[in-house]
Amino acid sequence: MTMAFQNRTPKWNKEGKVPSGWGHVKEPNLVKKVMHYTYEKMQFSDSPKPGSNK
């Protein structure tokens, strides 16, 4: 689910394009961004927050 979303570099996200040598990688749409955000929240829901005493 998030592998395609994660298969990008911050530079590509900032520039809004992917170098031609890497082929055509679609921009993540709003639905994919929401799915990624929700997945990360579920993935780390039982983890202690950084800096907590747990």
Secondary structure by P-SEA (a helix, b strand, c coil): cccccccccaaaaaaccccccccccccccaaaaaaaaaaaaaaccccccccccc
